[in-house]
Amino acid sequence: MERRYWVYILASGRNGTLYTGVTGNLAKRVYEHREGLRPGFTADYGVKRLVYCADFPTAVDAITSEKRIKRWRRAWKLDLIERANPQWLDLYPTLYG
């Protein structure tokens, strides 16, 4: 099985607080955010809704993309989410098919 790496954006709600991250195990990492298992920004601000994710073949590709998105203006991030997920649905339930 081919290993995939993920860039993801979590939100506290539609147009709410955003968090961009990178991981090699998307389902596990989002679960940790949702359950507040790791202290920090997402736990402090209630950022739990997976609103965007994209997979990459290598960790380097994913990290490069994450760093690029983190430098973007907020409006560009909102546009990225809106194009991929116009209703701002929580994508977490879709991770398990």
N, C-alpha and C positions, 0 to 999 in steps of 0.2 A: 504494500500500500504506500502510495506517495505521500510524503509529509507536506503539509500546507501551513502557511503562516498567515496571520490575519491582522489587518488594521481595522479598528472598530471605533465607532462613536456612540457614546452613551449620552442620554439627556435626562434631565429631571422632569421634563414635560415638553410639549410643543413649544418651540422657540425658547426653551428654558436654558438652564446651565448645561454646558457641554463638556465632555471629557473625551479625549482621543487617546487610544492606546494601541499596543501591538502585543500579540501573543502567538504561541504555537498550539494552544488548545483553547479555542474560542468558547466553547460551552462551559468549560471549567472556570475560565477567567471571568466570564459574565456572571456565572453563579456566585463567585466570590464577591463581586461587586454588589449584586442584588441582596446578598445575605449579610453584607457588612463584615465579612470575615477578615478583611484587611483594613486597618485604620488608614485614614487619609482623606483626600479631596472628595472622592465619590461618596464615602460614608458621611462626611461632614455636611455635604450639600444635597444628599438624597438623590444622587445621579445613578439611576438603576435601569433605565429603559434603553435597550439596544435598538438604535434607530438606523444604523448604517454599519455594514461590514463588507470587506473586500479581501479576497484571498490572493496569495502570492506564492510562487514556487520556492522562493528562498527567503531566509531570514533577512538577508541584506536588502532585498527588494522591499520587504514589508517595513523594515526600519526606515529606509529611505522615504517611502511614501508617508509613514507616520510623521516623520520630521517635517516633511513638506507641508502636510495638512496642518500641523501645529503652528506653522508660521503664517498660514493663511489668515486673512481678515475673517471676522465672524460671518459676515454676509456671504462669503464664498463657501464656508462650511454649511450654512443654512441652505444654500442653493444645491450643494452636493446631496444633502439629506433629502431635500424636496424632490430632486430628480429621481432618486432611487426609491424613496419611500414617502410619497406625497401625503399620506394620511398620518405619518409619524407613528405607525404601528410599532408595537414592541415585537421585535423579530426573534426574541429569545425562544418562544415556543416553537418556532419553525426549525430550530437547530436540531431537533430530534426527529424530524420527518413527520 
